[in-house]
Amino acid sequence: MTAVFTAAEQAAEHVLRMAREEVNDLRSSAEVEVEAFQAERRAEAEREARSLIDGARAEADSIRKEARDSANTIESAARRREQWINEGIRLMVERVEWGRRGLDEVVTRLSDLAVRPLPEIDEQGEGPEGDEPADPDSRSVAEQLRSEASDEPERTRDDS
């Protein structure tokens, strides 16, 4: 009986050893499959991450382009406004200078009027006959104003 027990023990040990080897083989093949699955999932995740990064880069480039275009549009509008303002200032300076010259002329004429005696004028608006001054600067202020008004081109509101 001991021989039967010994043989049974040996058979059981052999079955256990074979079961352990099979478990080890299964464990090894499972580890290989898990590693392959993990590598596949890792590669898939990397592809997805690259795709997301590429999409984000494309979107960022698009946003940058839109921002540059908007900035250029705003800058162009600002330059046009600045030119318009500068032109308005230039026109105002010209008008002020024109007005100053006009006032200088008025002051000069008034000072001439205050300095020169007025010739006597009869009821028809004519001075004494034969008393026409030879010097054009010695004409009356009224005559000077009339002749200058006829010499100057007529100004309209748009010219001023």
C-alpha positions in Angstrom: 0.0 0.0 0.0 2.7 2.3 0.6 3.8 1.7 -3.0 0.3 2.7 -4.1 0.4 5.8 -2.0 3.9 6.6 -3.2 2.8 6.2 -6.8 -0.3 8.3 -6.1 1.8 10.9 -4.4 4.2 10.9 -7.3 1.3 11.1 -9.8 -0.3 14.0 -7.8 3.1 15.8 -7.6 3.4 15.3 -11.4 -0.1 16.6 -12.0 0.7 19.6 -9.7 4.0 20.3 -11.4 2.3 20.1 -14.8 -0.5 22.3 -13.5 2.0 24.8 -12.2 3.8 24.7 -15.5 0.5 25.3 -17.3 -0.3 28.1 -15.0 3.1 29.6 -15.6 2.6 29.2 -19.3 -0.9 30.8 -19.1 0.5 33.6 -16.9 3.3 34.2 -19.4 1.0 34.2 -22.4 -1.5 36.5 -20.5 1.4 38.9 -19.6 2.4 38.9 -23.3 -1.2 39.6 -24.3 -1.5 42.3 -21.7 1.7 43.9 -22.8 0.6 43.7 -26.5 -2.8 45.2 -25.5 -1.2 47.9 -23.5 1.2 48.7 -26.3 -1.7 48.9 -28.7 -3.7 51.1 -26.4 -0.6 53.3 -25.8 0.0 53.7 -29.5 -3.7 54.5 -30.0 -3.6 57.0 -27.2 -0.4 58.6 -28.7 -2.1 58.9 -32.1 -5.2 60.4 -30.6 -3.0 62.8 -28.6 -1.0 63.8 -31.7 -4.3 64.3 -33.5 -5.6 66.6 -30.7 -2.3 68.5 -30.6 -2.3 69.0 -34.4 -6.0 70.2 -34.2 -5.1 72.6 -31.4 -2.1 73.9 -33.4 -4.3 74.4 -36.4 -6.9 76.2 -34.3 -4.2 78.3 -32.7 -2.8 79.3 -36.1 -6.3 80.2 -37.2 -6.8 82.3 -34.1 -3.5 84.1 -34.6 -4.3 84.8 -38.3 -7.7 86.2 -37.3 -6.1 88.3 -34.6 -3.4 89.6 -37.0 -6.1 90.5 -39.6 -8.2 92.2 -36.9 -5.2 94.1 -35.7 -4.3 95.2 -39.2 -7.9 96.3 -39.9 -7.9 98.3 -36.6 -4.5 99.8 -37.3 -5.6 100.8 -40.9 -8.7 102.5 -39.6 -6.7 104.3 -36.9 -4.2 105.5 -39.6 -7.2 106.8 -41.7 -8.6 108.6 -38.7 -5.3 110.1 -37.9 -4.9 111.4 -41.5 -8.4 112.8 -41.4 -7.7 114.5 -38.1 -4.4 115.9 -39.4 -6.1 117.1 -42.6 -8.8 118.8 -40.5 -6.1 120.5 -38.3 -4.2 121.6 -41.4 -7.4 123.1 -42.9 -8.2 124.9 -39.5 -4.7 126.3 -39.4 -5.1 127.6 -43.0 -8.4 129.2 -42.1 -7.0 130.8 -39.0 -4.1 132.1 -41.1 -6.5 133.4 -43.7 -8.6 135.0 -41.0 -5.5 136.6 -39.4 -4.3 138.0 -42.7 -7.8 139.4 -43.3 -7.8 141.0 -39.9 -4.3 142.4 -40.5 -5.7 143.9 -43.7 -8.7 145.4 -41.9 -6.4 146.8 -39.2 -4.1 148.3 -41.8 -7.1 149.8 -43.7 -8.5 151.2 -40.5 -5.2 152.7 -39.5 -5.0 154.2 -43.0 -8.4 155.6 -42.6 -7.6 157.1 -39.3 -4.4 158.7 -40.6 -5.6 160.1 -44.0 -8.2 162.8 -44.2 -11.3 161.9 -46.2 -11.9 163.8 -49.4 -15.1 165.7 -49.6 -17.8 163.9 -51.6 -20.9 165.6 -53.1 -24.4 164.2 -53.1 -23.7 162.1 -56.2 -20.9 160.3 -54.5 -18.1 162.1 -56.5 -15.2 164.1 -55.2 -14.1 167.4 -56.5 -13.3 167.3 -60.2 -9.7 167.4 -61.4 -8.6 166.4 -57.9 -7.9 162.8 -58.8 -4.8 161.6 -56.9 -2.0 160.3 -59.1 -0.8 157.9 -56.4 -3.0 154.8 -56.3 -2.3 154.4 -52.5 -3.8 157.8 -51.9 -7.3 156.7 -53.1 -10.0 156.6 -50.6 -10.5 153.6 -48.4 -13.9 153.0 -50.0 -12.3 153.0 -53.5 -9.6 150.6 -52.3 -12.1 148.3 -50.8 -14.3 148.3 -54.0 -11.3 147.6 -56.3 -10.0 144.8 -54.0 -13.4 143.2 -53.8 -13.6 143.2 -57.6 -10.0 141.7 -57.8 -10.6 138.8 -55.4 -12.4 135.8 -56.6 -15.8 135.3 -55.0 -15.5 133.0 -52.0 -18.2 130.5 -51.1 -18.8 128.7 -47.8 -17.0 125.6 -49.2 -13.8 127.6 -50.0 -13.5 128.9 -46.4 
